[in-house]
Amino acid sequence: MKLFQLINEMFSRELASHGRAFVNYQALSQVEVKDMTIDGFPAKLFFNPARVRSVMADVSPEALQKRACFLCPDGVEENQLTHNWESPTGHTYYIRVNPFPIFSPHFTVSSSVHERQELLPHLEAMLHLAKELPEMTIFYNGPMCGASAPDHMHFQAVPRHSLPIEDHFSTNYANAILVQETDLQSHLAAVKQVLSLGTIPEEASQTGSLTIGASHAEEYEPRWNIVSWYEPEQSTGGTPIYSPQGDLQRSDLQPAGRSYNTIIFFRRESRPMCFFAPEPERILFSPATVEMAGIGIVANRESFDRLTPARLRDIIREVADNPCT
C-alpha cells in the first residue's frame, strides 16, 4: 500500500477516536480567511485560535529543558497514532497526525531519535519522503525559524498546493530561491550548494549573488525555512533554476518528466519587532515556513484585524535576509 494511503487511514482512525485532533480539525472549518495580494503575490491570512501554542512557543533552552518532548514516544498522547517510515537513508521517522493543524490533513514527521532540529543530516531523507508522498508538500522550520520543537528533528507534511508559493513562485513576497532537478542526487547537490554557499552561480543568474542568512555566532545552523515537493509529471528539465529576484510563475514551466522542487527562504530574524511591541501596536505573528510561503497564521483577533497586506509584506521582509525594496 502507498505511504499516502497508509497515513490517510491513520488520520481517519485517529479522528474517529474523537480526541484532541478531532476537536482541532473540526475547528478548521471555523477559521477565518483574508485573501491578500502583495505585489502581485496571492497571500492569505488565517485566524486560527488553536495555533496559539505554536505562535507563542517559548523555545529558549531553559523552557525546552523543563518540558517533556511531545515528539518522543513518552510524550505522545494516548490516542495519538504513529506510522514508522523507514527512509532509504537508513533513518527511521515517526509520522503522526499534527494535533494543532493548519491544513487537513497535516502530519508531523519526526526522527525516531531525540536529536536537535538540523536539516543537512536529514535533507536527503526529506527528498525521499517528497517522492514517496507526491500528494503532499514537505516543509522544514529551522530551530530559530518557527520550530516549536527545536530540540527534536522533524518535518511537516501538508496537501500539495496548500502553500501559494508552490504555484506562484515570487520573491516579491519573501526572499527565496527555487531549485529544480529531475534526479534526486543532482537535486540534493544543488540544494546543498545553495545552503552552504548562499550564493547564486553567475551562469544561473545575471542579478549577482544572494548572501546567506545573517551570521548568528551562537547558533549551529543558519536561519532558513525549506519547502520541498515532487512533481511526477512536470519539470523544467535537467538544469537547476536559481531565482534570487523577479517572478517565475508555475505556468512558465515546461513539461519534461519528473522533478524535485525545493524552495529555500533565508532568514535574518526569528521574530519581527511587532511581536514584542507594547499594545496597541503589538501583533502576535511569528513567521515560520507556512508564513514565508504565503499563509499567515494569527491566533488572536486583534492581530488578525491589524494585519493589512502592507503590514504583512513589511513583516515578512523584516525577517527575510536581503529583503526586497
Order of alpha helices (4+ residues) and beta strands (2+ residues): alpha-alpha-beta-beta-alpha-alpha-beta-beta-beta-alpha-beta-beta-alpha-beta-alpha-beta-beta-alpha-beta-alpha-alpha
